[in-house]
Amino acid sequence: MNTNQKQKINCSVVSCKYNDVNSKICELSQIEVKACPGCSNGTAEEESMCGNYKHID
């Protein structure tokens, strides 16, 4: 993939303020993927998370 092209960030986390729940697209232009604190079991869905998550106020 050409890194000059914009990527879509698909998201299904309905409690995040940056998620457009109708299109399931993150409204941020970029995100930071972070490791979950205290998780190291080798399962991707349990070890990583979006570092930009903000709960809907």
Secondary structure, DSSP 8 states (H G I E B T S, - for coil): --TTS----B---TTBTTEETTTTEE-SS---EEE-TT--SS-HHHHEEETT--B--
